[in-house]
Amino acid sequence: MIFLVNTTARLPFCQGLEEKLVDRYTSQMVKRATLKDVALKAGVSQGMAGRVLGNYGSFSKATQRKVRAAARVMQYSPNVIAKALKTQRTKTAGVLVSDITASFWTTMVRAIQDRAARDGYGIILFNSDEESRVEKASLATLIERSMDGLIICPTIGNHSYLKKLSRGGTPLVLVDRKVSGIASPSIRVDNRAGAREAVSYLAQLGHRRIAIIKGLDGVETADERYAGYVEALAEYRISLQPSLVKDGRFMKNKAFEATRELLQLKSRPSAIFVSNEVMASGCMLALKEAGVRIPQDMSLVTFDDPVWTEYANTPITSVSQPSYTMGILAFEYLLSQIQDGNRGAKRLDDIVLKTTLIIRESCCEAKDASSR
């Protein structure tokens, strides 16, 4: 039900209350307590009030009590915009990832936020969905908002733009991927070694027809994981068969289609290595719909180790990445650039962390392994 009220007609008993409410809220909007007001109330200099409220420099306990009491009484809050104009810092960092729905990114962003909060920073988050156009628009928005720095998982289409940002002095940290020619720190894992270990584990179980659902060609993580797959096959003298290599493009629906194609082969694979968790969900759905059991009919290993892999009906063997640690390191490297004033400085730190193969119940010995 909607009521239409004529605001020009006031009831006599409401008029006084209405005026008091208007006076109260308009006065709060018009007359906001300043640092100078707090200083006068506390009987100290404006510089001393700023020291106490900013918690820097020296001051006595008595002065601290007086200033904080005055700030509480006057409901003082810092003018963030004015402070940003004065310090040239907004105390915010932009974070741009490929897909926040993936637990790898959810965990990393949580770590970035946790670490940022310790130094009074907030974050603004964007998703690129691996689309260069979306990434560039997001970066433009973050730059317009005057972020103190950026943490980015780069797509393959805006490397030149990122190089300009880095050369122009924007504090920048790359996560999950490295881009040649950008003088900024990168935090990532050894994707090649992680994939090689996973596929080697399948080979050790006697599997010879090992398929891969790989990510987006040209993206470092996808290319490195595919390279690890190829190296493991070569190490165990297993021939690389193009029919067992499928593109999933880091997308659930593409991985679903890729799995169905693998199941339609005259000679099916006995094991599948999936290059990330999003594609793993699509692969598992296709296996379920086809009535293919894990691991009795198909062994499965995925890169990434989200919580659900442990609690699935058949717990999934996974390559785990230290995503929380990556987020902590990413913000610390960003903060170092911001605080040291190294904008545009040559910082080529390349942090490569190790992965861990978590063996669960989704793999079994190949049916023909005993005859080998």
VMD Tcl script that draws the C-alpha trace (Angstrom):
set ca {
  {0.00 0.00 0.00}
  {1.33 3.45 -0.95}
  {0.49 6.63 0.90}
  {0.78 10.02 -0.77}
  {1.53 12.78 1.74}
  {1.05 16.48 1.17}
  {4.12 17.93 2.84}
  {2.76 21.49 2.71}
  {0.00 20.64 5.19}
  {1.41 20.08 8.68}
  {-0.52 18.87 11.67}
  {0.00 21.22 14.66}
  {1.24 18.50 17.04}
  {3.81 17.21 14.50}
  {5.27 20.56 13.51}
  {7.62 20.95 16.44}
  {8.93 17.39 16.18}
  {9.47 17.70 12.44}
  {11.42 20.92 12.81}
  {13.64 19.40 15.50}
  {14.42 16.41 13.28}
  {15.21 18.63 10.30}
  {17.42 20.86 12.45}
  {19.24 17.85 13.88}
  {20.11 16.16 10.59}
  {20.79 19.25 8.51}
  {23.08 20.61 11.21}
  {25.05 17.35 11.15}
  {25.44 17.60 7.39}
  {26.34 21.30 7.36}
  {28.49 21.51 10.46}
  {30.87 18.58 10.56}
  {33.44 18.64 13.35}
  {36.96 19.33 12.10}
  {40.34 18.53 13.59}
  {40.59 22.19 14.56}
  {37.30 21.93 16.47}
  {38.57 18.89 18.37}
  {41.83 20.67 19.21}
  {39.95 23.71 20.58}
  {37.66 21.47 22.62}
  {40.62 19.58 24.09}
  {42.70 22.72 24.65}
  {45.64 21.56 22.55}
  {47.18 22.57 19.24}
  {45.79 21.22 15.98}
  {49.08 19.45 15.33}
  {48.92 17.71 18.70}
  {45.31 16.61 18.06}
  {46.36 15.20 14.71}
  {49.22 13.32 16.37}
  {46.96 11.71 18.95}
  {44.21 10.75 16.52}
  {46.72 9.56 13.93}
  {48.66 7.68 16.62}
  {52.08 8.96 15.63}
  {54.74 11.06 17.32}
  {54.92 11.67 21.07}
  {52.17 12.78 23.47}
  {51.29 12.23 27.09}
  {48.58 9.91 28.39}
  {46.69 12.92 29.76}
  {46.73 14.66 26.37}
  {45.63 11.46 24.68}
  {42.64 11.14 27.01}
  {41.59 14.78 26.47}
  {41.82 14.63 22.67}
  {40.01 11.30 22.35}
  {37.29 12.45 24.73}
  {36.80 15.64 22.68}
  {36.66 13.59 19.46}
  {33.97 11.33 20.93}
  {31.84 14.21 22.21}
  {32.02 16.02 18.85}
  {31.51 12.78 16.87}
  {34.64 13.57 14.92}
  {35.60 11.36 11.95}
  {38.55 12.01 9.62}
  {37.80 13.61 6.27}
  {39.09 10.85 4.02}
  {38.92 12.94 0.86}
  {40.82 15.85 2.40}
  {43.42 13.47 3.79}
  {43.85 11.82 0.38}
  {44.39 15.23 -1.24}
  {47.01 16.09 1.34}
  {48.89 12.77 1.39}
  {48.26 11.81 -2.25}
  {47.08 8.42 -0.99}
  {43.58 6.98 -0.84}
  {44.48 3.96 1.34}
  {42.77 1.69 -1.19}
  {44.15 -0.93 -3.55}
  {42.56 -2.26 -6.72}
  {42.37 -6.03 -7.17}
  {41.55 -7.53 -10.55}
  {41.18 -11.31 -10.85}
  {39.82 -13.64 -13.50}
  {36.89 -15.23 -11.65}
  {36.06 -14.62 -7.99}
  {33.70 -17.62 -7.95}
  {36.74 -19.93 -8.05}
  {37.88 -20.77 -4.53}
  {41.51 -20.17 -5.53}
  {40.69 -16.51 -6.06}
  {38.24 -16.30 -3.17}
  {40.96 -17.44 -0.78}
  {43.60 -15.16 -2.27}
  {41.36 -12.09 -2.19}
  {40.49 -12.85 1.44}
  {44.21 -12.93 2.22}
  {44.77 -9.62 0.41}
  {41.94 -8.02 2.37}
  {43.18 -9.45 5.69}
  {46.69 -8.15 5.09}
  {45.51 -4.79 3.76}
  {43.36 -4.19 6.84}
  {46.41 -4.43 9.08}
  {47.71 -1.22 7.51}
  {44.34 0.50 7.26}
  {43.80 -0.24 3.58}
  {40.62 -1.24 1.81}
  {40.32 -2.98 -1.55}
  {38.10 -2.61 -4.61}
  {37.56 -5.84 -6.53}
  {36.89 -6.47 -10.22}
  {36.60 -9.64 -12.34}
  {37.96 -9.88 -15.88}
  {36.41 -13.26 -16.85}
  {39.56 -13.65 -18.99}
  {38.18 -10.94 -21.31}
  {40.72 -8.31 -22.37}
  {37.98 -5.76 -23.01}
  {36.54 -6.21 -19.52}
  {40.01 -6.06 -17.99}
  {40.89 -2.79 -19.71}
  {37.60 -1.15 -18.68}
  {38.12 -2.33 -15.09}
  {41.67 -0.99 -15.02}
  {40.48 2.37 -16.33}
  {37.88 2.56 -13.55}
  {40.45 1.70 -10.89}
  {42.88 4.31 -12.20}
  {40.11 6.94 -12.22}
  {39.42 6.14 -8.56}
  {43.07 6.92 -7.74}
  {44.02 3.57 -6.25}
  {47.34 3.61 -4.41}
  {48.30 0.43 -6.25}
  {47.00 -2.55 -8.22}
  {47.13 -6.33 -7.81}
  {46.30 -7.96 -11.13}
  {45.89 -11.38 -12.70}
  {46.56 -10.29 -16.32}
  {44.67 -11.51 -19.37}
  {46.53 -12.04 -22.65}
  {45.30 -8.91 -24.45}
  {46.48 -5.89 -22.44}
  {50.16 -6.46 -21.81}
  {51.17 -3.22 -23.51}
  {48.67 -1.27 -21.37}
  {50.05 -2.85 -18.19}
  {53.58 -1.96 -19.28}
  {52.50 1.67 -19.64}
  {51.02 1.64 -16.15}
  {54.21 0.18 -14.73}
  {56.45 2.62 -16.58}
  {54.17 5.48 -15.54}
  {54.83 4.77 -11.86}
  {51.72 2.85 -10.81}
  {52.62 0.39 -8.02}
  {51.75 -2.97 -9.53}
  {51.91 -6.64 -8.51}
  {51.02 -9.52 -10.82}
  {49.49 -12.67 -9.35}
  {49.19 -16.17 -10.83}
  {50.97 -15.03 -13.99}
  {54.06 -13.21 -15.12}
  {54.26 -10.86 -18.11}
  {57.60 -10.39 -19.83}
  {58.74 -6.78 -19.95}
  {56.76 -5.53 -16.94}
  {59.08 -4.34 -14.17}
  {56.78 -5.38 -11.35}
  {56.81 -8.24 -8.83}
  {54.92 -11.43 -9.67}
  {53.59 -14.03 -7.24}
  {52.80 -17.44 -8.73}
  {53.33 -21.18 -8.38}
  {55.40 -23.67 -10.31}
  {52.54 -24.76 -12.57}
  {54.72 -26.95 -14.75}
  {56.08 -28.96 -11.81}
  {52.62 -29.28 -10.25}
  {51.09 -30.65 -13.42}
  {54.04 -32.96 -14.06}
  {53.70 -34.45 -10.57}
  {49.96 -35.03 -11.02}
  {50.30 -36.75 -14.40}
  {53.31 -38.74 -13.20}
  {51.17 -40.07 -10.36}
  {48.62 -41.35 -12.90}
  {51.41 -42.92 -14.96}
  {52.77 -44.66 -11.85}
  {49.32 -46.23 -11.40}
  {49.72 -47.79 -14.83}
  {47.60 -45.38 -16.87}
  {48.73 -44.96 -20.47}
  {45.75 -43.19 -21.99}
  {45.79 -40.00 -19.91}
  {43.68 -37.13 -21.21}
  {44.02 -33.46 -20.34}
  {41.40 -30.71 -20.30}
  {43.58 -27.65 -20.59}
  {42.96 -23.97 -20.04}
  {43.07 -20.96 -22.33}
  {45.96 -21.06 -24.81}
  {48.33 -18.13 -24.38}
  {47.64 -17.79 -20.65}
  {50.81 -18.67 -18.75}
  {49.10 -20.94 -16.21}
  {47.39 -22.95 -18.97}
  {50.52 -23.23 -21.09}
  {52.73 -24.25 -18.16}
  {50.30 -26.91 -16.93}
  {50.06 -28.35 -20.43}
  {53.87 -28.36 -20.65}
  {54.01 -30.31 -17.37}
  {51.54 -32.83 -18.79}
  {53.70 -33.32 -21.91}
  {56.88 -33.68 -19.83}
  {55.32 -36.37 -17.62}
  {54.15 -38.37 -20.64}
  {57.64 -38.19 -22.14}
  {59.25 -39.25 -18.85}
  {57.11 -42.41 -18.76}
  {57.46 -43.01 -22.51}
  {53.79 -42.47 -23.19}
  {53.01 -41.12 -26.64}
  {51.21 -37.77 -26.85}
  {47.86 -38.37 -28.55}
  {46.08 -35.25 -29.90}
  {42.67 -36.89 -29.44}
  {43.26 -36.89 -25.67}
  {44.05 -33.17 -25.54}
  {40.93 -31.02 -25.12}
  {40.39 -27.28 -24.67}
  {38.36 -26.22 -21.66}
  {39.32 -22.52 -21.74}
  {38.96 -22.39 -17.92}
  {35.17 -22.63 -18.35}
  {32.76 -25.15 -16.82}
  {30.60 -25.59 -19.93}
  {33.63 -26.03 -22.20}
  {35.04 -28.68 -19.87}
  {31.66 -30.43 -19.85}
  {31.70 -30.59 -23.66}
  {35.36 -31.67 -23.71}
  {34.63 -34.56 -21.34}
  {31.70 -35.75 -23.45}
  {34.00 -35.76 -26.48}
  {36.54 -37.87 -24.58}
  {33.84 -40.35 -23.59}
  {32.72 -40.69 -27.21}
  {36.17 -41.82 -28.36}
  {36.36 -45.42 -29.56}
  {39.25 -45.94 -27.17}
  {38.45 -43.90 -24.07}
  {41.08 -42.52 -21.72}
  {41.43 -44.30 -18.38}
  {42.36 -41.08 -16.58}
  {41.77 -37.34 -16.96}
  {43.90 -34.47 -15.70}
  {41.82 -31.25 -15.45}
  {43.74 -27.97 -15.38}
  {41.63 -26.06 -12.84}
  {38.72 -26.39 -10.41}
  {36.09 -24.63 -12.54}
  {36.68 -27.08 -15.36}
  {36.78 -29.98 -12.89}
  {33.16 -29.32 -11.94}
  {32.14 -29.45 -15.61}
  {34.13 -32.64 -16.16}
  {32.60 -34.34 -13.13}
  {29.08 -33.38 -14.21}
  {29.65 -34.94 -17.65}
  {31.02 -38.12 -16.05}
  {28.02 -38.33 -13.73}
  {25.52 -37.86 -16.55}
  {27.24 -40.61 -18.55}
  {27.20 -42.98 -15.59}
  {31.00 -43.08 -15.43}
  {32.20 -43.91 -11.93}
  {35.21 -42.28 -10.25}
  {37.67 -43.99 -9.91}
  {36.35 -47.42 -10.99}
  {35.75 -46.31 -14.60}
  {37.81 -43.12 -14.74}
  {40.64 -41.80 -12.59}
  {40.59 -38.04 -12.07}
  {43.10 -35.42 -10.90}
  {42.47 -31.68 -10.86}
  {44.73 -28.67 -10.52}
  {43.44 -26.54 -7.58}
  {42.17 -27.90 -4.32}
  {38.85 -26.25 -3.33}
  {37.05 -27.39 -0.19}
  {34.51 -29.43 -2.14}
  {37.17 -31.79 -3.54}
  {37.67 -33.20 -0.05}
  {33.94 -33.60 0.61}
  {32.81 -34.92 -2.78}
  {31.19 -38.37 -2.86}
  {34.57 -39.55 -4.06}
  {37.21 -37.18 -2.62}
  {39.28 -35.81 -5.51}
  {43.06 -36.01 -5.81}
  {44.19 -32.42 -6.38}
  {47.18 -30.17 -6.91}
  {46.97 -27.63 -4.08}
  {48.20 -24.06 -4.44}
  {49.13 -21.86 -1.42}
  {46.63 -19.19 -2.45}
  {46.34 -17.52 0.98}
  {50.11 -17.13 1.18}
  {50.11 -15.72 -2.34}
  {47.58 -13.07 -1.32}
  {49.59 -12.04 1.75}
  {52.78 -11.73 -0.29}
  {51.02 -9.84 -3.07}
  {49.83 -7.07 -0.75}
  {53.13 -6.89 1.11}
  {55.01 -6.36 -2.15}
  {52.45 -3.75 -3.20}
  {52.68 -1.95 0.15}
  {56.46 -1.92 -0.11}
  {56.24 -0.05 -3.42}
  {53.68 2.41 -2.07}
  {55.52 3.20 1.17}
  {58.99 3.35 -0.33}
  {57.84 5.64 -3.11}
  {59.33 3.27 -5.69}
  {56.80 4.21 -8.31}
  {58.17 3.16 -11.65}
  {61.24 1.59 -10.05}
  {62.68 -1.60 -11.53}
  {61.32 -4.36 -9.30}
  {61.75 -7.72 -10.96}
  {61.04 -9.96 -7.97}
  {59.54 -13.21 -9.26}
  {58.20 -15.32 -6.40}
  {57.49 -18.91 -7.44}
  {55.91 -21.11 -4.76}
  {55.63 -24.89 -4.69}
  {52.41 -26.85 -5.15}
  {51.40 -29.96 -3.21}
  {49.76 -33.06 -4.62}
  {46.94 -34.11 -2.26}
  {46.23 -37.81 -2.88}
  {42.64 -38.83 -2.12}
  {40.32 -41.49 -3.57}
  {39.66 -40.43 -7.18}
  {42.48 -42.46 -8.72}
  {43.05 -46.19 -8.88}
  {45.42 -48.54 -10.61}
  {44.75 -48.92 -14.34}
  {42.86 -52.15 -15.11}
  {45.60 -53.40 -17.43}
  {48.47 -52.26 -15.19}
  {49.00 -55.71 -13.65}
  {49.79 -57.18 -17.05}
  {52.57 -54.71 -17.74}
}
mol new
graphics top color blue
foreach p $ca { graphics top sphere $p radius 0.5 }
foreach p [lrange $ca 0 end-1] q [lrange $ca 1 end] { graphics top cylinder $p $q radius 0.2 }
display resetview
